[in-house]
Amino acid sequence: MAAGKRRQANFELLRMLAMLMVVTMHFLSHTGSLPEAGNGLTERTVAAILIEAFCIVAVNVYVFISGYFLSESGFSLKRLIRLICQVLFYTLLIPVVLAAAGVLDPAQINIYYIWQSLFPVESGHYWFVTAYVIMYLFSPVLNAAVKGMGKKQLQITLVCLFLFFSLGKSLSILMFASDKFGYDFGWFIFLYLTAAYVRKYGIPCLNKKHIGIAVYISSCAAVAVITIITLLICGKTGSLEYYVSVPFHYNFVFCLTGAMGLFLAFSGLQIHSEKLASLICRLSPAMLGVYLIHEHMDISASWTGWLIGTPSEHLGGFLIQLAESVLFIFFFGTAVDLLRGKCFMVLERMLARTSVGKKCASAVRHVDEIMKH
């Protein structure tokens, strides 16, 4: 294996860890394990807060990884088409499978349902995919901006975006009308530019791996402590009801610093085993598939019930349920998407041999050449 591939395996491992975190957060959300404003704390809800706090960086980390590499590799129409085809595979096939299994009532498949499945990006079937695709479409503009701007210009731009998207909302006890909690392409663009800055200039004060880990742990601990304190205040006074959820927003300041710390910690990680690095690089492309399967609109709210029924009231039993469910979804989704990837590869090769396929491939290459220059 080439040395470059071994070095990138660290980021692919981080991508896999981020997806494990995403599935964990969805388990906590769909089982109603996180406390709501005004409710008292229990042993289980405190544990859920701590777990959520150390996983909340996952989405930001995922976008950091994309921005870090896309800021150098640039836009690829072929990559975008593959992404959309992957999404369509699940939005169109999952309802058929669920209906055949008797889980989905065919009467639910009306024109609006079909339209959501045919146009998943535009309809927001998966909020992450919608935000990511828009960010990706902006990537040529963003890359040109990073290349053309000086270091100080880029720093000022990032500071201004940080003030608008993160710092202001992190300090406000009232919700801003423009705040989307980090579930939008605007926040993704900020993360993209931040990752591009890190790749181009680095952050010298965080270059050491242990410093990145310390930033991650302290940031996530701050998220947990602020959440618990806010819940206690809300329970006693009835105030700060909105702010209870703020530390778990993706654009909360400590969610951002925690993601940055974890990303930089993994950037210095070296995986010396070629076999392990190779395995990681084979598995990591399936991570998006894990998300697309378990967050499909007909599965998202039901999969925890299918796997565990009612969540255990005892902390030990609950933690076992969480671990088993998250690992099952992770490995099942990985296996399914790896199989899908192989099928797509065969279909792509077959299509490439046809005259239509050759014309399409030529057109895609032409677009990519234009975008690169």
C-alpha positions in Angstrom: 0.0 0.0 0.0 1.3 3.5 -0.9 2.4 5.7 2.0 -0.2 8.3 1.0 -3.0 5.8 1.4 -1.7 4.8 4.8 -1.7 8.4 5.9 -5.3 8.9 4.7 -6.5 5.8 6.5 -6.5 8.0 9.7 -9.1 10.2 8.3 -11.1 7.3 7.0 -11.0 5.8 10.5 -12.3 9.1 11.8 -15.1 9.0 9.2 -16.1 5.6 10.5 -16.0 6.8 14.1 -18.1 9.8 13.2 -20.8 7.5 11.7 -20.8 5.4 14.8 -21.4 8.6 16.7 -24.2 9.6 14.4 -26.0 6.3 14.9 -25.6 6.6 18.6 -27.1 10.1 18.7 -30.1 8.8 16.6 -30.6 6.0 19.0 -30.7 8.4 22.0 -33.1 10.7 20.1 -35.5 8.0 18.8 -35.7 6.3 22.2 -36.5 9.6 23.9 -33.5 9.2 26.2 -32.5 12.8 26.3 -34.3 14.9 29.0 -36.6 17.7 27.9 -36.8 21.1 29.5 -38.6 21.1 32.8 -38.1 17.3 33.4 -36.0 16.0 36.2 -32.7 14.2 35.7 -32.3 10.5 36.2 -29.3 8.2 36.1 -30.2 7.2 32.6 -30.8 10.8 31.3 -27.5 12.0 32.7 -25.7 9.1 31.0 -27.6 10.0 27.8 -26.4 13.6 28.0 -22.8 12.5 28.5 -22.9 10.2 25.6 -24.6 12.7 23.3 -22.1 15.4 24.4 -19.1 13.3 23.2 -20.9 12.3 20.0 -22.3 15.7 19.0 -19.2 16.6 17.1 -19.8 13.9 14.5 -21.5 15.9 11.7 -19.0 18.7 12.0 -16.2 16.2 11.8 -17.7 14.6 8.7 -17.9 17.9 6.9 -14.4 18.9 8.0 -13.1 15.7 6.4 -14.9 16.5 3.1 -13.8 20.1 3.1 -10.2 19.1 3.9 -9.9 16.9 0.8 -12.3 18.7 -1.6 -10.5 22.0 -1.1 -7.6 20.4 -3.0 -9.2 17.8 -5.2 -11.9 20.1 -6.5 -15.4 19.5 -8.1 -16.2 16.3 -9.9 -19.5 15.8 -11.7 -18.9 12.1 -11.7 -18.6 12.1 -7.9 -21.8 14.1 -7.6 -23.7 11.8 -10.0 -22.5 8.8 -8.0 -23.7 10.4 -4.7 -27.2 11.2 -6.1 -27.5 7.7 -7.5 -26.5 6.2 -4.2 -29.2 8.3 -2.5 -31.8 7.4 -5.1 -31.0 3.7 -4.7 -32.2 3.8 -1.1 -35.1 6.3 -1.4 -36.6 4.2 -4.3 -35.7 0.6 -3.1 -36.4 0.8 0.7 -40.1 1.5 0.3 -40.4 -1.5 -2.1 -38.6 -3.8 0.4 -40.7 -2.5 3.4 -43.9 -2.9 1.4 -43.0 -6.5 0.4 -42.2 -7.2 4.0 -45.6 -5.9 5.2 -44.0 -3.1 7.2 -45.1 -0.2 4.9 -48.8 0.1 3.9 -48.8 0.6 0.1 -51.6 3.1 0.5 -49.0 5.5 2.0 -47.2 5.7 -1.3 -49.0 8.7 -2.8 -47.8 11.2 -5.3 -46.2 13.4 -2.6 -44.4 10.3 -1.3 -43.2 9.3 -4.8 -42.0 12.9 -5.4 -40.0 12.9 -2.2 -38.3 9.7 -3.2 -37.6 10.8 -6.8 -36.2 14.2 -5.7 -34.6 13.5 -2.3 -32.1 16.3 -2.4 -34.6 19.0 -3.3 -37.3 17.7 -0.9 -34.9 17.4 2.0 -35.6 13.7 2.5 -32.2 13.6 4.2 -31.3 17.1 5.6 -27.6 16.2 5.6 -27.6 15.2 1.9 -29.4 18.4 0.9 -27.0 20.6 2.8 -24.0 18.6 1.6 -24.9 18.7 -2.1 -25.5 22.4 -2.0 -22.1 22.8 -0.3 -20.5 20.6 -2.9 -22.0 22.7 -5.7 -20.5 25.7 -4.2 -17.1 24.0 -3.8 -15.6 25.4 -7.1 -16.4 28.9 -5.9 -15.1 28.2 -2.4 -11.9 26.7 -3.7 -11.3 29.7 -6.0 -11.9 32.0 -3.1 -9.4 30.2 -0.9 -6.8 30.2 -3.7 -7.3 33.8 -4.5 -7.5 35.2 -0.9 -4.5 35.9 1.3 -4.2 34.4 4.7 -5.4 37.5 6.5 -8.4 37.9 4.2 -9.4 34.3 4.8 -9.0 34.7 8.6 -11.2 37.7 8.6 -13.8 36.0 6.5 -13.8 33.0 8.9 -14.1 35.2 12.0 -17.0 37.0 10.5 -18.8 33.8 9.6 -18.0 32.4 13.0 -19.6 35.4 14.7 -22.7 35.2 12.6 -23.3 31.4 12.6 -21.8 30.3 16.0 -20.7 32.8 18.7 -23.9 35.0 18.7 -26.3 32.0 18.9 -24.1 30.3 21.5 -24.5 33.2 23.9 -28.1 34.1 23.2 -30.9 32.8 25.5 -33.4 33.6 22.7 -33.6 31.9 19.3 -32.5 34.0 16.3 -34.8 33.8 13.3 -31.9 33.1 11.0 -30.4 30.3 13.1 -30.8 26.8 11.6 -28.9 25.1 14.5 -26.2 24.0 12.0 -28.6 21.9 9.9 -28.0 24.0 6.8 -25.6 24.5 3.9 -24.5 27.9 5.3 -22.9 26.3 8.3 -21.5 23.5 6.1 -19.8 26.2 3.9 -18.2 27.7 7.0 -16.9 24.3 8.0 -15.6 23.7 4.5 -13.7 27.0 4.5 -12.3 26.3 8.0 -11.1 22.9 6.8 -9.6 24.5 3.7 -7.8 27.0 5.9 -6.4 24.2 8.1 -5.1 22.3 5.1 -3.5 25.4 3.6 -2.1 27.0 6.7 -2.5 24.6 9.6 -3.1 25.7 13.2 0.4 25.5 14.9 -0.9 25.7 18.5 -3.0 22.5 17.9 -0.5 20.5 15.9 0.3 18.1 18.7 -2.1 15.1 18.9 -2.5 15.2 22.6 -3.6 18.9 22.4 -6.3 18.0 19.9 -7.6 15.3 22.2 -7.6 17.6 25.2 -9.6 20.2 23.2 -12.1 17.5 22.1 -12.6 16.2 25.7 -12.8 19.6 27.3 -15.2 20.9 24.7 -17.5 17.9 25.0 -17.4 18.0 28.8 -18.4 21.7 28.6 -21.4 20.8 26.4 -22.5 18.2 29.0 -22.0 20.5 32.0 -23.8 23.5 30.4 -26.7 21.2 29.4 -27.0 19.7 32.9 -26.8 23.2 34.6 -29.3 24.7 32.2 -31.7 21.7 32.8 -31.4 22.2 36.6 -32.1 25.9 36.3 -35.0 25.4 34.0 -36.5 22.7 36.3 -36.4 25.1 39.3 -37.3 28.4 37.7 -38.9 27.5 34.4 -36.5 29.9 32.5 -33.9 29.1 29.8 -36.3 26.5 28.2 -34.9 27.2 24.7 -31.3 27.2 25.8 -31.5 23.7 27.2 -31.1 22.3 23.6 -28.5 24.9 22.4 -25.4 23.0 23.5 -26.5 20.2 21.3 -26.8 22.4 18.2 -24.1 21.7 15.6 -23.1 25.4 15.4 -22.7 25.7 19.2 -19.2 27.0 19.9 -18.1 24.0 21.9 -19.5 21.6 19.3 -17.3 23.4 16.8 -14.1 23.4 19.0 -14.7 19.7 19.9 -14.9 18.7 16.3 -11.8 20.7 15.4 -9.9 19.1 18.3 -10.9 15.6 17.3 -10.1 16.2 13.6 -6.7 17.6 14.4 -6.0 14.7 16.8 -6.7 12.2 14.0 -4.7 14.2 11.5 -1.6 13.2 13.5 -2.6 9.6 13.9 -0.4 7.1 12.0 -1.7 3.6 11.2 1.3 1.5 10.7 -0.4 -1.8 9.8 -1.0 -2.0 6.1 -3.7 -4.6 6.5 -5.6 -2.5 9.0 -5.2 0.6 6.8 -6.4 -1.3 3.8 -9.4 -2.7 5.7 -10.3 0.8 6.9 -10.1 2.2 3.4 -12.3 -0.5 2.0 -15.0 0.0 4.7 -15.1 3.7 4.9 -16.9 4.4 1.6 -19.9 2.6 3.0 -20.4 5.1 5.8 -22.9 7.3 4.0 -24.9 4.2 3.2 -25.2 3.5 6.9 -26.8 6.9 7.3 -29.0 6.6 4.2 -30.5 3.3 5.4 -31.2 4.0 9.1 -32.4 7.6 8.5 -34.7 6.8 5.6 -38.1 8.4 6.4 -39.8 5.0 6.7 -37.1 3.6 9.0 -35.8 6.5 11.1 -38.5 6.6 13.8 -39.0 2.8 13.9 -35.6 1.0 13.9 -35.0 1.3 17.6 -38.4 -0.2 18.3 -37.7 -3.0 15.9 -34.4 -3.9 17.6 -35.1 -3.4 21.3 -38.8 -2.8 21.7 -39.1 -0.7 24.9 -35.9 0.9 26.2 -34.7 -0.4 29.5 -35.3 1.8 32.6 -32.1 0.4 34.2 -28.9 2.1 33.2 -26.9 -1.1 32.6 -29.6 -2.7 30.4 -30.0 0.6 28.5 -26.3 0.8 27.7 -26.3 -2.8 26.5 -29.3 -2.0 24.2 -27.5 1.1 22.9 -24.3 -0.7 22.2 -25.9 -3.7 20.5 -28.3 -1.6 18.4 -25.6 0.9 17.3 -23.2 -1.9 16.3 -25.9 -3.8 14.5 -27.0 -0.8 12.4 -23.4 0.1 11.7 -22.3 -3.3 10.5 -25.6 -4.1 8.7 -25.6 -0.8 6.9 -21.9 -1.2 6.0 -22.5 -4.6 4.5 -25.5 -3.5 2.5 -23.7 -0.5 1.1 -20.6 -2.4 0.2 -22.8 -4.8 -1.8 -24.5 -1.9 -3.4 -21.1 -0.4 -4.3 -20.0 -3.6 -6.0 -23.3 -3.8 -8.0 -22.9 -0.1 -9.1 -19.3 -0.8 -10.2 -20.5 -3.7 -12.4 -23.3 -1.6 -13.9 -21.0 1.3 -14.5 -18.5 -0.9 -16.4 -21.4 -2.4 -18.4 -22.7 1.1 -19.2 -19.2 2.3 -20.1 -19.1 -0.3 -23.0 -22.3 1.1 -24.6 -22.3 4.0 -27.1 -24.6 6.0 -24.8 -22.3 5.4 -21.8 -19.2 6.5 -23.7 -20.9 9.7 -24.8 -22.0 10.4 -21.2 -18.5 9.6 -19.8 -17.0 12.0 -22.4 -19.5 14.7 -21.4 -18.7 14.3 -17.7 -15.0 14.4 -18.3 -15.4 17.6 -20.4 -17.4 19.2 -17.6 -14.8 18.2 -15.0 -12.0 19.6 -17.1 -13.8 22.9 -17.4 -14.4 23.1 -13.7 -10.8 22.4 -12.9 -9.5 25.1 -15.2 
